[in-house]
Amino acid sequence: MAGRKRRSISKISKILYVIFAALCLAVISINKFMLDDRLVQAKMKNESAKSYLKEEKNRAEELEHLKHEMKTKKFIEDTAREKFGLTYENEIVFEPEK
């Protein structure tokens, strides 16, 4: 009788070990899939950030170029002519007929 109890306890403990191992495997698998999804999202966010950074660097270069261009005499003269209609004293301006 004592042998039967030990065998049944042994069978129950083996079944519990298998169930516990299966649960652990399920939890690990679920966490792996969740982490894979987070990894994909992080990579997409990283690519987006790299693209944004590249655009901003290009924009900064354009602004720096414009800043240097605005300091030139030609830019100042062109702006004065276009916006304010200014000319040099000895300059003759021809306007197209309307």
C-alpha positions in Angstrom: 0.0 0.0 0.0 2.8 2.4 0.8 4.4 1.6 -2.6 1.2 2.5 -4.4 1.0 5.8 -2.7 4.6 6.6 -3.6 4.0 5.6 -7.2 0.9 7.8 -7.4 2.7 10.7 -5.7 5.6 10.1 -8.1 3.2 10.2 -11.1 1.5 13.3 -9.8 4.8 15.0 -9.2 6.0 14.1 -12.7 2.8 15.5 -14.2 3.1 18.7 -12.2 6.8 19.0 -13.3 5.7 18.7 -17.0 2.8 21.2 -16.5 5.2 23.6 -14.7 7.8 23.3 -17.5 5.1 23.8 -20.1 3.9 27.0 -18.4 7.4 28.3 -18.1 8.0 27.6 -21.8 4.7 29.4 -22.6 5.6 32.4 -20.6 9.1 32.6 -22.1 7.7 32.2 -25.6 5.1 35.0 -25.1 7.8 37.3 -23.7 10.0 36.5 -26.6 7.3 37.5 -29.1 6.5 40.6 -27.2 10.2 41.6 -27.1 10.5 40.9 -30.9 7.6 43.2 -31.5 9.2 45.9 -29.3 12.5 45.4 -31.1 10.8 46.0 -34.5 9.1 49.1 -33.2 12.3 50.4 -31.8 14.1 49.8 -35.1 11.4 51.7 -37.0 11.5 54.6 -34.5 15.3 54.6 -34.8 15.1 54.8 -38.6 12.6 57.5 -38.4 14.8 59.5 -36.0 17.8 59.0 -38.3 15.8 60.3 -41.3 14.6 63.3 -39.3 18.2 64.0 -38.1 19.4 63.9 -41.7 16.7 66.3 -42.8 17.5 68.7 -40.0 21.2 68.5 -40.8 20.4 69.3 -44.5 18.2 72.2 -43.3 21.0 73.5 -41.0 23.4 73.4 -43.9 21.0 75.3 -46.1 20.5 77.9 -43.4 24.2 78.3 -42.9 24.6 78.7 -46.7 21.9 81.3 -46.7 23.4 83.1 -43.7 26.7 83.4 -45.6 24.9 84.5 -48.8 23.0 87.2 -46.9 26.3 88.8 -45.9 27.4 89.3 -49.5 27.1 92.7 -51.2 25.2 91.2 -54.2 22.5 89.8 -51.9 22.1 93.2 -50.2 21.9 95.0 -53.6 19.4 92.5 -55.0 17.2 92.7 -51.9 17.3 96.5 -51.9 16.3 96.6 -55.6 13.5 94.0 -55.4 11.9 95.0 -52.1 12.5 98.7 -51.8 13.2 99.7 -55.4 16.5 101.3 -54.6 19.2 102.0 -57.1 22.6 103.7 -57.3 22.7 107.4 -58.0 24.1 107.1 -61.5 22.1 104.0 -62.5 19.4 104.0 -65.1 16.5 101.5 -64.7 14.4 100.4 -67.6 10.9 99.0 -66.8 9.0 96.8 -69.1 5.8 98.3 -70.7 2.6 97.0 -69.2 
